[in-house]
């Protein structure tokens, strides 16, 4: 049996190495990056790839019969702001055992207890393919990426993760006939794009690494759809607000940081100018729009759609916060010495035309600025209150234990 298994593994490795893209990588040893996270090349094989993830051990929470089997979904980058929210939503729809969360970081005990979690380096094609095969994956939601501000500071790693990681999941979608959802961003537009009511189809010449990689993903995904029939779906996310997870390194993160500073310190120094208008959306709206798009029973007329809820400036957001916290103050970076994120924001649209998404898959937001601000303040205030209670109870608990 050992000989048979070994022969099978070697045959599988041989098939991967015979793949034309694999040959290209093998013939280009100079395609390396200095960053450790980007060290694995496209379609590379490592020892970890030959060790399967743990087999499914989760009991079904679904009452549906096997004849009406739910799709099995792999979510990459699932420990981030968006990934964790989407995993929770999809597990509520399809059952915990049918949504496999993955990341390169260690998940909390609570997260792991709620359903399957596996290590998945998106740079490692063979490892990803093993997960797809062993877990019988039908859909992939690809969230693994370096966001705008982080990408500008780590451009080589961003090129590697954002482009090669996407190529890997796209090729898997082709080979195994998977549905692939990989969001894009307003960063895929550029300074020459019309800034107001930006349509789905327009001039797109991004001038940031993040935007360049995401536009590349859009175009390559559309190519695979036309050439190979891959069910590729994407939406250009605006800035996303959530009180549940910390900011992830994006240019629109000010719109989350400002709430924490308003409640904890009463003041916020914004790295964007007061009149920088950007499209925004609350997290639950983003999750709902993503699910509606992902689960649409048939491919839609377009692969990539704009979605947005509201646009506002830092000054407008601060004014809304001051309705609840009158003593809150805000300052802004010196215009003579702007933060590097200002140039990124200036290259993005001020508002989006998302009428096509509303028409084709029924996209509609629930949260406007006023409702969003009230919810963010309530949630963060609850977090601060809980921290104070925990801090006050800490010494007493320790004394009792001693």
LOKOL-659294 format. One record per residue (C-alpha): residue in one letter; x, y, z. Coordinates in steps of 0.001 Angstrom, whole numbers, always signed. Last residue first. Example, Ala and Ser with C-alpha at 12.3 -4.5 7.8 and 13.67 -1.06 7.14 Angstrom:
BEGIN
{r = S x = +13670 y = -1060 z = +7140};
{r = A x = +12300 y = -4500 z = +7800};
END
This chain:
BEGIN
{r = X x = -3810 y = +33223 z = +45025};
{r = X x = -6929 y = +32625 z = +42930};
{r = X x = -8844 y = +35203 z = +44947};
{r = X x = -6057 y = +37723 z = +44449};
{r = X x = -5973 y = +37057 z = +40696};
{r = X x = -9712 y = +37511 z = +40423};
{r = X x = -9565 y = +40765 z = +42328};
{r = X x = -6654 y = +42013 z = +40217};
{r = X x = -8509 y = +41347 z = +36953};
{r = X x = -12006 y = +42537 z = +37859};
{r = X x = -11266 y = +46196 z = +37222};
{r = X x = -9505 y = +45474 z = +33930};
{r = X x = -12300 y = +43193 z = +32745};
{r = X x = -14923 y = +45784 z = +33651};
{r = X x = -12938 y = +48494 z = +31868};
{r = X x = -12461 y = +46318 z = +28777};
{r = X x = -16204 y = +45569 z = +28668};
{r = X x = -16991 y = +49296 z = +28800};
{r = X x = -14552 y = +49965 z = +25945};
{r = X x = -16109 y = +47211 z = +23818};
{r = X x = -19624 y = +48513 z = +24497};
{r = X x = -18490 y = +52008 z = +23484};
{r = X x = -17097 y = +50501 z = +20274};
{r = X x = -20417 y = +48883 z = +19432};
{r = X x = -22601 y = +51884 z = +20238};
{r = X x = -20343 y = +54306 z = +18372};
{r = X x = -20235 y = +52096 z = +15261};
{r = X x = -24013 y = +51624 z = +15291};
{r = X x = -24754 y = +55346 z = +15575};
{r = X x = -22244 y = +56197 z = +12842};
{r = X x = -23677 y = +53635 z = +10411};
{r = X x = -27254 y = +54771 z = +10943};
{r = X x = -26352 y = +58392 z = +10212};
{r = X x = -24097 y = +57628 z = +7231};
{r = X x = -26461 y = +55257 z = +5416};
{r = X x = -26837 y = +51582 z = +6245};
{r = X x = -29177 y = +49123 z = +4517};
{r = X x = -27532 y = +48847 z = +1102};
{r = X x = -29198 y = +47421 z = -2001};
{r = X x = -27795 y = +44973 z = -4586};
{r = X x = -30526 y = +43182 z = -6505};
{r = X x = -28368 y = +40907 z = -8624};
{r = X x = -28461 y = +42462 z = -12096};
{r = X x = -30227 y = +45801 z = -11606};
{r = X x = -28693 y = +46898 z = -8319};
{r = X x = -25315 y = +45683 z = -9535};
{r = X x = -25722 y = +47691 z = -12742};
{r = X x = -26801 y = +50808 z = -10833};
{r = X x = -23537 y = +50882 z = -8880};
{r = X x = -22394 y = +54330 z = -10023};
{r = X x = -19602 y = +55117 z = -7600};
{r = X x = -18573 y = +58193 z = -5614};
{r = X x = -15402 y = +60156 z = -4843};
{r = X x = -13343 y = +57925 z = -7119};
{r = X x = -9725 y = +57098 z = -6205};
{r = X x = -6455 y = +58820 z = -7142};
{r = X x = -6776 y = +61415 z = -4367};
{r = X x = -7043 y = +58613 z = -1811};
{r = X x = -3650 y = +57207 z = -2821};
{r = X x = -2057 y = +60660 z = -2776};
{r = X x = -3435 y = +61242 z = +727};
{r = X x = -2064 y = +57893 z = +1888};
{r = X x = +1488 y = +59243 z = +1734};
{r = X x = +630 y = +61667 z = +4570};
{r = X x = +734 y = +65304 z = +3494};
{r = X x = +3554 y = +67718 z = +4343};
{r = X x = +2398 y = +71141 z = +3175};
{r = X x = -1209 y = +70104 z = +3732};
{r = X x = -340 y = +69455 z = +7398};
{r = X x = -2312 y = +66416 z = +8514};
{r = X x = -5761 y = +67039 z = +9924};
{r = X x = -7332 y = +67768 z = +13280};
{r = X x = -10502 y = +66459 z = +14912};
{r = X x = -12389 y = +67292 z = +18094};
{r = X x = -14984 y = +65400 z = +20131};
{r = X x = -16690 y = +67496 z = +22801};
{r = X x = -20157 y = +67101 z = +21286};
{r = X x = -20014 y = +63274 z = +21328};
{r = X x = -23367 y = +62106 z = +19903};
{r = X x = -23936 y = +64862 z = +17322};
{r = X x = -20144 y = +65200 z = +17223};
{r = X x = -19920 y = +61840 z = +15442};
{r = X x = -21959 y = +63237 z = +12524};
{r = X x = -19697 y = +66283 z = +12297};
{r = X x = -16609 y = +64036 z = +12315};
{r = X x = -17996 y = +61998 z = +9404};
{r = X x = -18692 y = +65158 z = +7415};
{r = X x = -15184 y = +66470 z = +8079};
{r = X x = -13598 y = +63144 z = +7130};
{r = X x = -15492 y = +63273 z = +3818};
{r = X x = -18503 y = +61199 z = +2782};
{r = X x = -19768 y = +58736 z = +168};
{r = X x = -22559 y = +56234 z = +791};
{r = X x = -23538 y = +52665 z = -122};
{r = X x = -21268 y = +51233 z = -2791};
{r = X x = -21028 y = +48341 z = -5252};
{r = X x = -19266 y = +48450 z = -8625};
{r = X x = -19441 y = +45234 z = -10602};
{r = X x = -17003 y = +42758 z = -12169};
{r = X x = -17861 y = +39624 z = -14170};
{r = X x = -20611 y = +41152 z = -16272};
{r = X x = -23827 y = +39737 z = -17709};
{r = X x = -24290 y = +37515 z = -14644};
{r = X x = -23330 y = +33860 z = -14274};
{r = X x = -26249 y = +31753 z = -13013};
{r = X x = -27670 y = +30863 z = -9606};
{r = X x = -26695 y = +34111 z = -7862};
{r = X x = -24955 y = +32836 z = -4735};
{r = X x = -21767 y = +34870 z = -4997};
{r = X x = -23491 y = +38145 z = -5902};
{r = X x = -26106 y = +37952 z = -3155};
{r = X x = -23450 y = +36755 z = -694};
{r = X x = -21099 y = +39619 z = -1571};
{r = X x = -23869 y = +42198 z = -1292};
{r = X x = -24879 y = +40844 z = +2116};
{r = X x = -21289 y = +40792 z = +3363};
{r = X x = -20695 y = +44351 z = +2172};
{r = X x = -23924 y = +45523 z = +3798};
{r = X x = -22869 y = +43842 z = +7049};
{r = X x = -19503 y = +45595 z = +6869};
{r = X x = -20817 y = +49151 z = +6495};
{r = X x = -19984 y = +50863 z = +3213};
{r = X x = -17860 y = +53759 z = +2010};
{r = X x = -17167 y = +55751 z = -1168};
{r = X x = -14536 y = +58498 z = -713};
{r = X x = -14559 y = +62294 z = -312};
{r = X x = -11353 y = +63990 z = +814};
{r = X x = -12561 y = +67365 z = +2186};
{r = X x = -10969 y = +67179 z = +5640};
{r = X x = -7574 y = +66125 z = +4322};
{r = X x = -6470 y = +62585 z = +5045};
{r = X x = -4154 y = +61475 z = +7878};
{r = X x = -6784 y = +62373 z = +10475};
{r = X x = -5690 y = +63432 z = +13962};
{r = X x = -8462 y = +62269 z = +16278};
{r = X x = -9650 y = +63641 z = +19596};
{r = X x = -11895 y = +62583 z = +22468};
{r = X x = -9378 y = +59978 z = +23619};
{r = X x = -11164 y = +56632 z = +24004};
{r = X x = -14530 y = +57374 z = +22397};
{r = X x = -13390 y = +59662 z = +19575};
{r = X x = -10155 y = +57737 z = +19105};
{r = X x = -11945 y = +54432 z = +18539};
{r = X x = -14476 y = +56073 z = +16235};
{r = X x = -11814 y = +57838 z = +14146};
{r = X x = -9887 y = +54631 z = +13616};
{r = X x = -12728 y = +53147 z = +11557};
{r = X x = -13140 y = +55938 z = +8990};
{r = X x = -9372 y = +56470 z = +9046};
{r = X x = -9055 y = +52944 z = +7654};
{r = X x = -9989 y = +54247 z = +4184};
{r = X x = -6358 y = +54037 z = +3040};
{r = X x = -6178 y = +50359 z = +3959};
{r = X x = -3912 y = +48555 z = +6412};
{r = X x = -6252 y = +45988 z = +7964};
{r = X x = -8275 y = +48000 z = +10465};
{r = X x = -9149 y = +46137 z = +13687};
{r = X x = -12121 y = +43725 z = +13741};
{r = X x = -15669 y = +44007 z = +15112};
{r = X x = -16291 y = +47743 z = +14827};
{r = X x = -16653 y = +47575 z = +11044};
{r = X x = -16446 y = +50089 z = +8216};
{r = X x = -15491 y = +49073 z = +4677};
{r = X x = -13985 y = +51514 z = +2144};
{r = X x = -15332 y = +50747 z = -1336};
{r = X x = -15390 y = +47216 z = -2732};
{r = X x = -15159 y = +46640 z = -6466};
{r = X x = -17102 y = +43442 z = -6997};
{r = X x = -15939 y = +40156 z = -8488};
{r = X x = -17205 y = +36961 z = -10079};
{r = X x = -15425 y = +34295 z = -12121};
{r = X x = -17412 y = +31286 z = -13331};
{r = X x = -14603 y = +29913 z = -15511};
{r = X x = -15720 y = +29262 z = -19099};
{r = X x = -12197 y = +28692 z = -20410};
{r = X x = -11500 y = +31598 z = -22775};
{r = X x = -14254 y = +34083 z = -21867};
{r = X x = -14283 y = +33430 z = -18124};
{r = X x = -10521 y = +32973 z = -17976};
{r = X x = -10065 y = +36324 z = -19737};
{r = X x = -12499 y = +38007 z = -17341};
{r = X x = -10501 y = +36709 z = -14401};
{r = X x = -7262 y = +37913 z = -15993};
{r = X x = -8716 y = +41380 z = -16498};
{r = X x = -10091 y = +41717 z = -12982};
{r = X x = -6962 y = +40261 z = -11386};
{r = X x = -4730 y = +42669 z = -13293};
{r = X x = -6958 y = +45507 z = -12123};
{r = X x = -6420 y = +44272 z = -8560};
{r = X x = -2655 y = +44108 z = -8952};
{r = X x = -2473 y = +47611 z = -10400};
{r = X x = -4732 y = +49036 z = -7702};
{r = X x = -2665 y = +47591 z = -4867};
{r = X x = +607 y = +48623 z = -6507};
{r = X x = -687 y = +52185 z = -6837};
{r = X x = -1042 y = +54299 z = -9997};
{r = X x = -4306 y = +52885 z = -11329};
{r = X x = -5145 y = +53442 z = -15017};
{r = X x = -8787 y = +52492 z = -15464};
{r = X x = -10816 y = +54591 z = -17913};
{r = X x = -14467 y = +53538 z = -17739};
{r = X x = -16786 y = +50553 z = -17493};
{r = X x = -18419 y = +50142 z = -14087};
{r = X x = -19343 y = +53825 z = -13884};
{r = X x = -17794 y = +56486 z = -11594};
{r = X x = -20518 y = +58678 z = -10093};
{r = X x = -17971 y = +61423 z = -9525};
{r = X x = -14224 y = +60916 z = -9961};
{r = X x = -13982 y = +60275 z = -13708};
{r = X x = -10894 y = +58023 z = -13999};
{r = X x = -7618 y = +59793 z = -14863};
{r = X x = -6403 y = +59581 z = -11241};
{r = X x = -6907 y = +55822 z = -11142};
{r = X x = -9467 y = +53035 z = -10823};
{r = X x = -8430 y = +49649 z = -9437};
{r = X x = -8249 y = +51323 z = -6022};
{r = X x = -12058 y = +51254 z = -5928};
{r = X x = -11469 y = +47605 z = -5137};
{r = X x = -11620 y = +44050 z = -6439};
{r = X x = -13238 y = +41081 z = -4783};
{r = X x = -12387 y = +37487 z = -5696};
{r = X x = -15329 y = +35117 z = -6115};
{r = X x = -14462 y = +31890 z = -7914};
{r = X x = -16961 y = +29173 z = -8887};
{r = X x = -15091 y = +25936 z = -9373};
{r = X x = -14672 y = +23760 z = -12455};
{r = X x = -11707 y = +21788 z = -11044};
{r = X x = -9064 y = +22806 z = -13586};
{r = X x = -10437 y = +26269 z = -14303};
{r = X x = -11170 y = +27204 z = -10694};
{r = X x = -7769 y = +25854 z = -9708};
{r = X x = -6198 y = +28131 z = -12333};
{r = X x = -8020 y = +31095 z = -10814};
{r = X x = -6946 y = +30117 z = -7295};
{r = X x = -3307 y = +30011 z = -8370};
{r = X x = -3398 y = +33154 z = -10490};
{r = X x = -4846 y = +35023 z = -7500};
{r = X x = -1953 y = +34016 z = -5264};
{r = X x = +431 y = +34957 z = -8071};
{r = X x = -1060 y = +38446 z = -8359};
{r = X x = -1930 y = +39737 z = -4904};
{r = X x = +619 y = +37650 z = -3010};
{r = X x = +3596 y = +38246 z = -5309};
{r = X x = +2973 y = +41822 z = -6340};
{r = X x = +2141 y = +42692 z = -2728};
{r = X x = +5351 y = +41058 z = -1484};
{r = X x = +7378 y = +43118 z = -3920};
{r = X x = +5444 y = +46309 z = -3106};
{r = X x = +5824 y = +46190 z = +657};
{r = X x = +5333 y = +49844 z = +1654};
{r = X x = +2791 y = +50539 z = -1080};
{r = X x = +1097 y = +47211 z = -346};
{r = X x = +551 y = +48113 z = +3307};
{r = X x = -1251 y = +51324 z = +2353};
{r = X x = -3433 y = +49676 z = -297};
{r = X x = -4259 y = +46236 z = +1060};
{r = X x = -2159 y = +43081 z = +837};
{r = X x = -4297 y = +40198 z = -383};
{r = X x = -5961 y = +36937 z = +653};
{r = X x = -9716 y = +37370 z = +250};
{r = X x = -10423 y = +34662 z = -2324};
{r = X x = -13883 y = +33129 z = -2046};
{r = X x = -13601 y = +29671 z = -3577};
{r = X x = -16607 y = +27578 z = -4576};
{r = X x = -17168 y = +23841 z = -5088};
{r = X x = -14625 y = +22344 z = -2668};
{r = X x = -14466 y = +18583 z = -2244};
{r = X x = -12545 y = +18900 z = +1071};
{r = X x = -9748 y = +16601 z = -27};
{r = X x = -9680 y = +17888 z = -3609};
{r = X x = -9819 y = +21615 z = -2918};
{r = X x = -7421 y = +21295 z = +28};
{r = X x = -4931 y = +19326 z = -2068};
{r = X x = -5225 y = +21926 z = -4812};
{r = X x = -4363 y = +24705 z = -2359};
{r = X x = -1291 y = +22816 z = -1195};
{r = X x = -203 y = +22172 z = -4772};
{r = X x = -628 y = +25820 z = -5733};
{r = X x = +1476 y = +27247 z = -2912};
{r = X x = +1384 y = +31051 z = -3032};
{r = X x = -2091 y = +31011 z = -1513};
{r = X x = -604 y = +29630 z = +1706};
{r = X x = -3488 y = +27720 z = +3240};
{r = X x = -3521 y = +26464 z = +6823};
{r = X x = -6876 y = +24896 z = +7533};
{r = X x = -9988 y = +25774 z = +9562};
{r = X x = -13147 y = +23694 z = +9652};
{r = X x = -16009 y = +24947 z = +11828};
{r = X x = -17091 y = +26879 z = +14915};
{r = X x = -14489 y = +25496 z = +17304};
{r = X x = -11692 y = +26894 z = +15135};
{r = X x = -12946 y = +30459 z = +15570};
{r = X x = -13348 y = +30084 z = +19316};
{r = X x = -9891 y = +28562 z = +19719};
{r = X x = -8420 y = +31542 z = +17897};
{r = X x = -6900 y = +31092 z = +14445};
{r = X x = -3180 y = +30814 z = +13793};
{r = X x = -2084 y = +32809 z = +10774};
{r = X x = -1569 y = +31634 z = +7200};
{r = X x = -5305 y = +31633 z = +6496};
{r = X x = -8178 y = +29276 z = +5834};
{r = X x = -11886 y = +28840 z = +6552};
{r = X x = -13672 y = +25805 z = +5140};
{r = X x = -17422 y = +26342 z = +4801};
{r = X x = -19499 y = +23177 z = +4392};
{r = X x = -18961 y = +21813 z = +7912};
{r = X x = -20465 y = +24872 z = +9564};
{r = X x = -23790 y = +24575 z = +7765};
{r = X x = -24884 y = +26127 z = +4473};
{r = X x = -26607 y = +29402 z = +5359};
{r = X x = -25305 y = +30090 z = +8863};
{r = X x = -21925 y = +28827 z = +7755};
{r = X x = -22025 y = +31331 z = +4890};
{r = X x = -22648 y = +34265 z = +7244};
{r = X x = -19925 y = +33311 z = +9720};
{r = X x = -17389 y = +32755 z = +6953};
{r = X x = -18341 y = +36108 z = +5421};
{r = X x = -17690 y = +38000 z = +8635};
{r = X x = -14322 y = +36318 z = +9227};
{r = X x = -13230 y = +36955 z = +5644};
{r = X x = -14170 y = +40623 z = +5599};
{r = X x = -12194 y = +41841 z = +8598};
{r = X x = -9383 y = +39342 z = +8196};
{r = X x = -9116 y = +35833 z = +9625};
{r = X x = -10584 y = +34251 z = +6482};
{r = X x = -7709 y = +35135 z = +4174};
{r = X x = -8857 y = +32338 z = +1876};
{r = X x = -12462 y = +31149 z = +2044};
{r = X x = -13161 y = +27627 z = +742};
{r = X x = -16829 y = +26857 z = +102};
{r = X x = -18657 y = +23546 z = -129};
{r = X x = -21944 y = +23983 z = -1949};
{r = X x = -24991 y = +22558 z = -161};
{r = X x = -26093 y = +19060 z = -1009};
{r = X x = -29702 y = +18671 z = -2088};
{r = X x = -29502 y = +14898 z = -2672};
{r = X x = -27520 y = +14607 z = +558};
{r = X x = -30654 y = +15572 z = +2446};
{r = X x = -31223 y = +18962 z = +4016};
{r = X x = -31462 y = +19337 z = +7773};
{r = X x = -28085 y = +21019 z = +8000};
{r = X x = -25993 y = +21186 z = +11138};
{r = X x = -23762 y = +18355 z = +9998};
{r = X x = -21165 y = +16997 z = +12375};
{r = X x = -17674 y = +18344 z = +11963};
{r = X x = -14714 y = +16030 z = +11612};
{r = X x = -13639 y = +16705 z = +8024};
{r = X x = -10203 y = +15224 z = +7318};
{r = X x = -7152 y = +17059 z = +8680};
{r = X x = -5177 y = +18828 z = +5954};
{r = X x = -3248 y = +16620 z = +3548};
{r = X x = +516 y = +16306 z = +3738};
{r = X x = +2088 y = +16451 z = +278};
{r = X x = +1619 y = +20203 z = +94};
{r = X x = +3506 y = +20609 z = +3354};
{r = X x = +6554 y = +19037 z = +1742};
{r = X x = +6544 y = +21765 z = -863};
{r = X x = +5472 y = +21883 z = -4488};
{r = X x = +5405 y = +25116 z = -6468};
{r = X x = +2416 y = +26056 z = -8656};
{r = X x = +3470 y = +29731 z = -8661};
{r = X x = +6515 y = +30354 z = -6504};
{r = X x = +6826 y = +30029 z = -2742};
{r = X x = +9038 y = +32749 z = -1253};
{r = X x = +6368 y = +35409 z = -1051};
{r = X x = +5750 y = +35270 z = +2679};
{r = X x = +9490 y = +35233 z = +3264};
{r = X x = +10012 y = +38525 z = +1493};
{r = X x = +13025 y = +38782 z = -798};
{r = X x = +11094 y = +37762 z = -3840};
{r = X x = +12024 y = +35222 z = -6440};
{r = X x = +11405 y = +35023 z = -10181};
{r = X x = +15079 y = +34479 z = -11022};
{r = X x = +14517 y = +30727 z = -11209};
{r = X x = +12544 y = +31157 z = -14451};
{r = X x = +12434 y = +27799 z = -16226};
{r = X x = +10634 y = +26164 z = -13321};
{r = X x = +8088 y = +28978 z = -13368};
{r = X x = +7351 y = +28502 z = -17049};
{r = X x = +7243 y = +24745 z = -16643};
{r = X x = +4615 y = +25171 z = -13919};
{r = X x = +2564 y = +27358 z = -16225};
{r = X x = +2698 y = +24672 z = -18911};
{r = X x = +1604 y = +21915 z = -16487};
{r = X x = +4100 y = +19044 z = -16707};
{r = X x = +5279 y = +19833 z = -13171};
{r = X x = +1741 y = +19362 z = -11872};
{r = X x = +1404 y = +16002 z = -13623};
{r = X x = +4738 y = +14866 z = -12247};
{r = X x = +3701 y = +15771 z = -8696};
{r = X x = +526 y = +13718 z = -9100};
{r = X x = +2520 y = +10780 z = -10441};
{r = X x = +4893 y = +11057 z = -7508};
{r = X x = +2000 y = +11065 z = -5055};
{r = X x = +364 y = +8073 z = -6733};
{r = X x = +3633 y = +6149 z = -6747};
{r = X x = +4077 y = +6870 z = -3052};
{r = X x = +551 y = +5697 z = -2275};
{r = X x = +1024 y = +2486 z = -4258};
{r = X x = +4379 y = +1787 z = -2662};
{r = X x = +2899 y = +2349 z = +811};
{r = X x = +0 y = +0 z = +0};
END
